[in-house]
Amino acid sequence: MEKKTIFSGIQASGSLHLGNFLGAIKNWVAMQYEYNNYFCVVDLHTITVPQDPATLREKVREVAGLLFAAGLVEENSVVFIQSHVKAHAELAWLLNCITPMGWLQRMTQFKDKSTRQKEEVSVGLFDYPVLQASDILLYNTHMVPVGEDQKQHVELCRDIAQRFNYQYGETFVLPDPFIPIVGGRVMGLAYPEKKMSKSEEKKEDSIFLLDSPDQIRKKLKKATTDSLRDIRFDENRPGVNNLLTIYQLLTKKDREEIEDYFSGKNYKELKEELAETVIESLRPLQERYRELAGEKGYLDEMLNRGAEIAGEQAERKIRQVYERIGLR
């Protein structure tokens, strides 16, 4: 039986954090042997909000390096940079021409972000879901690993694909969202009611993948808990529940075992234990990342090969789309 195809992308804004690792990247690494995989650093999505050019270049390479360091391998996963495959932007325009504006106006993420940005909101941010649909549909994707907050975007992608197929004939595979049961939403340390953030403005809220041991200990020491004493999983106690969830994801122990282990201990001991667990869990990734970053030209070679493989598939699909529409 032919393997199904997975596509997922990750932005280059901010720094990758523990939530990205536990909620997405670890799942990508685990799934790469079962599927055909395309994993993309979506730099075109990143520029829908203002970016410093030098910082953007640095972050694109950092994110790509961390994906390889986490365990993605060329033999099983095509890793590439979105802007290096021009068909992503081409297909986005073609899909724009069949996508009703009303569909985009209903997207909750745009509503949230545009409310915060007000007059500074860009057309690109409004059109973000169409470019995301282009990313997915180019590769005949069957499954898209996403967090719950991105599920609506995959559903819109299906709607766009169905509309195109209806107007021009069967062209696109209809993708399904794949949402991990555990670890889909790792929350912030300081603000556990919200997801862990890549924003450098909230450094105390996130453990970044390249944080030093001392930074990790310091952040967890200040993590929000509550005034109670018992240590147990409870969604009504978001701070403690989040720390235990992170511990569970890293140790792979079941909840009962974890609660028994921390029975009679205090929050200080929980935070110290979790800090050392995080440090040891990230150590191999950090060491591998430094190796990759230190090998001059090696990361660029891997990304160029990834873009070449992705580009071949994307070009086949974009030619088919042009023919269906009548532009060829």
C-alpha positions in Angstrom: 0.0 0.0 0.0 1.3 3.4 -1.0 2.3 5.6 1.9 0.1 8.6 2.7 1.7 12.1 2.6 2.1 14.5 5.5 2.8 18.2 5.2 3.4 20.7 8.0 5.1 24.0 8.3 6.6 26.1 11.1 7.2 29.8 11.1 10.6 31.4 11.6 9.4 34.3 13.8 10.7 34.2 17.3 12.5 31.2 18.8 11.4 27.6 18.8 10.3 26.6 22.3 9.4 23.5 24.3 5.8 23.7 23.2 6.9 23.5 19.6 9.1 20.5 20.4 6.6 18.5 22.4 3.4 19.5 20.5 4.7 19.2 17.0 8.4 18.4 16.2 8.6 15.2 18.3 5.5 14.0 16.5 7.0 14.8 13.2 10.1 12.8 14.1 8.1 9.8 15.3 5.8 9.8 12.2 8.5 10.2 9.5 9.0 6.5 9.0 5.3 5.8 8.3 4.5 8.5 5.8 5.9 10.6 2.9 6.9 13.8 4.7 7.3 17.4 3.7 8.3 19.8 6.5 8.7 23.4 5.6 10.1 26.5 7.3 7.3 28.9 6.2 9.2 32.2 5.8 6.5 33.6 3.4 4.0 33.3 6.2 6.5 34.9 8.6 6.6 38.2 6.7 2.8 38.7 7.0 3.9 40.8 10.0 7.0 43.1 10.0 10.4 41.4 10.3 14.0 42.6 10.5 15.7 41.1 7.4 18.9 40.1 9.1 17.1 38.5 12.0 14.7 36.7 9.6 17.6 35.1 7.7 19.2 34.0 11.0 15.9 32.5 12.3 15.1 30.6 9.1 18.4 28.8 9.4 18.1 28.3 13.1 14.6 26.7 12.8 15.8 24.5 9.9 18.9 23.4 11.9 16.7 22.6 15.0 14.4 20.4 12.9 17.4 18.3 11.7 18.9 18.3 15.2 15.6 17.0 16.7 15.8 13.9 14.5 14.3 14.6 11.0 16.5 12.8 8.5 16.8 13.4 4.8 16.1 9.8 3.9 12.5 10.0 5.3 11.6 13.7 5.4 11.9 16.5 2.9 12.9 19.6 4.8 13.0 22.9 2.9 12.4 26.7 3.0 9.0 27.8 1.6 10.3 30.7 -0.4 12.8 28.4 -2.2 10.0 26.7 -4.0 8.2 29.4 -6.1 5.1 27.3 -6.7 3.9 28.1 -3.2 3.4 31.7 -4.1 2.1 30.9 -7.6 -0.6 28.5 -6.4 -1.6 30.9 -3.7 -2.6 33.5 -6.4 -4.5 31.0 -8.4 -6.4 29.8 -5.3 -7.1 33.5 -4.4 -9.1 33.8 -7.6 -11.6 31.1 -6.5 -11.7 31.8 -2.8 -14.6 34.0 -1.5 -13.5 36.8 0.8 -16.3 35.8 3.1 -14.5 32.5 3.9 -11.4 34.4 5.0 -13.4 37.0 7.0 -14.6 34.1 9.2 -11.2 32.9 10.2 -10.8 33.4 14.0 -7.0 33.8 13.9 -7.3 36.7 11.6 -9.9 38.3 13.7 -7.8 38.0 16.8 -4.6 39.3 15.2 -6.2 42.1 13.3 -7.9 43.3 16.4 -4.4 43.6 18.1 -2.7 45.1 15.0 -5.5 47.4 13.9 -4.4 49.7 11.0 -1.1 47.9 10.6 -2.8 44.6 9.6 -1.6 43.5 6.1 -3.4 42.0 3.2 -0.9 39.1 3.6 -2.2 38.3 7.1 -5.8 38.3 5.8 -4.7 36.0 2.9 -2.5 33.8 5.1 -4.9 30.8 5.0 -4.9 30.7 1.2 -1.1 30.5 1.1 -1.4 27.8 3.8 -3.8 25.9 1.5 -1.3 26.3 -1.3 1.5 24.8 0.9 -0.7 21.8 1.6 -2.3 21.1 -1.7 1.0 21.2 -3.8 2.1 17.9 -2.3 -1.1 15.8 -2.5 -1.2 15.9 1.3 -3.4 13.5 3.1 -2.8 14.6 6.7 -1.7 17.9 8.3 -0.4 17.7 11.9 -1.7 20.9 13.5 -2.7 22.3 16.9 -6.3 22.8 17.7 -6.0 26.5 16.8 -5.0 25.6 13.2 -7.8 23.1 12.6 -10.0 25.8 11.0 -7.3 26.5 8.5 -7.1 22.9 7.3 -10.9 22.8 7.0 -10.7 26.0 4.8 -8.1 24.3 2.7 -10.5 21.4 2.1 -13.2 23.8 1.1 -10.9 25.6 -1.4 -9.8 22.2 -2.8 -13.4 21.0 -3.2 -14.4 24.3 -4.9 -11.5 24.0 -7.3 -12.2 20.3 -8.0 -15.9 21.1 -8.7 -15.1 23.9 -11.1 -12.1 22.4 -12.9 -12.1 18.7 -12.3 -10.4 16.4 -9.8 -7.1 18.0 -9.1 -6.4 18.2 -5.3 -6.4 15.6 -2.6 -8.6 16.7 0.4 -6.4 16.8 3.5 -7.4 16.0 7.0 -6.1 17.7 10.2 -4.1 15.4 12.5 -4.3 16.7 16.1 -2.1 14.9 18.7 -4.2 13.6 21.6 -1.6 14.5 24.2 0.7 17.5 24.1 -1.0 19.5 21.4 -1.1 22.6 23.6 1.8 23.2 26.0 1.0 26.3 28.0 3.1 29.2 29.1 5.1 29.1 32.4 4.1 32.6 33.6 0.6 32.7 31.9 -0.6 29.0 31.9 -4.0 30.0 30.5 -2.3 30.7 27.2 -0.1 28.7 24.8 3.6 28.9 25.2 4.8 31.8 23.0 7.7 32.2 20.5 7.8 35.9 21.2 11.0 37.2 22.6 9.0 39.8 24.5 7.7 37.1 26.8 11.0 35.3 27.5 9.9 34.3 31.0 6.9 32.5 29.6 8.7 30.0 27.4 11.6 27.6 27.5 13.4 28.0 24.2 15.1 25.0 22.7 18.5 26.7 22.8 18.2 28.0 26.4 21.1 27.2 28.7 20.6 25.0 31.8 20.7 28.1 34.0 18.1 29.9 32.0 15.8 26.8 32.2 16.2 26.5 35.9 15.6 30.2 36.4 12.4 30.2 34.3 10.9 27.1 35.9 11.7 28.5 39.4 9.4 31.5 38.6 6.7 29.4 36.9 3.2 30.1 38.1 1.6 27.6 40.4 -1.1 28.2 43.0 -1.7 28.4 46.8 -2.6 24.7 47.2 -0.1 22.0 48.3 -1.0 18.7 46.6 0.7 18.0 43.3 -1.7 16.4 40.8 -3.1 16.8 37.4 -6.1 19.1 37.4 -7.2 21.4 34.5 -8.7 23.8 37.0 -5.2 24.4 38.3 -3.5 25.4 35.0 -0.1 26.2 36.4 0.6 22.9 38.2 -1.3 21.0 35.5 1.0 22.4 32.8 4.2 21.6 34.7 3.0 18.0 35.2 2.0 17.7 31.6 5.4 18.8 30.4 7.0 16.3 32.9 4.7 13.5 31.5 5.5 14.2 27.9 9.3 14.2 28.6 9.3 11.1 30.8 6.5 9.1 29.2 5.3 8.1 32.6 1.6 7.7 33.3 -0.3 10.2 35.4 -0.8 7.9 38.4 2.9 7.1 38.6 3.8 10.8 38.4 1.3 11.8 41.1 2.6 9.1 43.3 6.2 10.2 42.7 5.4 13.8 43.7 3.2 12.9 46.6 4.3 14.7 49.7 6.7 16.9 47.8 6.4 20.7 47.4 6.3 22.9 44.3 10.0 23.8 44.7 10.9 20.1 44.4 8.6 19.7 41.4 10.2 22.7 39.6 13.7 21.5 40.3 12.9 18.0 39.1 11.3 19.3 36.0 14.2 21.6 35.3 16.7 18.8 35.3 14.4 16.6 33.2 14.0 19.4 30.6 17.8 20.1 30.6 18.7 16.4 30.0 15.9 16.0 27.4 17.2 19.0 25.3 20.9 18.2 25.7 21.2 15.9 22.7 19.2 18.3 20.5 21.4 21.2 21.5 24.6 19.3 21.0 23.5 18.1 17.5 22.4 21.7 16.6 25.8 23.1 17.5 27.5 20.4 15.3 25.3 21.2 12.3 25.8 25.0 12.7 29.5 24.4 13.0 29.8 22.5 9.7 30.2 25.2 7.1 27.8 24.9 4.2 26.3 21.5 5.4 22.9 22.9 6.5 22.6 24.9 3.2 23.4 21.7 1.2 20.6 19.8 3.0 18.1 22.6 2.5 19.0 22.9 -1.2 18.4 19.2 -1.7 15.1 19.5 0.2 14.0 22.4 -2.0 15.0 20.5 -5.1 12.9 17.5 -4.2 9.9 19.6 -3.0 10.2 21.7 -6.1 9.9 18.8 -8.5 6.6 17.7 -6.9 5.3 21.3 -6.6 6.1 22.0 -10.3 4.2 18.9 -11.4 1.1 20.1 -9.5 1.3 23.7 -10.5 1.5 22.7 -14.2 -1.6 20.5 -13.7 -3.4 23.5 -12.1 -2.4 25.8 -15.0 -3.8 23.3 -17.5 -7.0 22.8 -15.6 -7.7 26.6 -15.5 -6.7 27.1 -19.1 -3.5 29.1 -18.6 -1.5 26.5 -20.6 
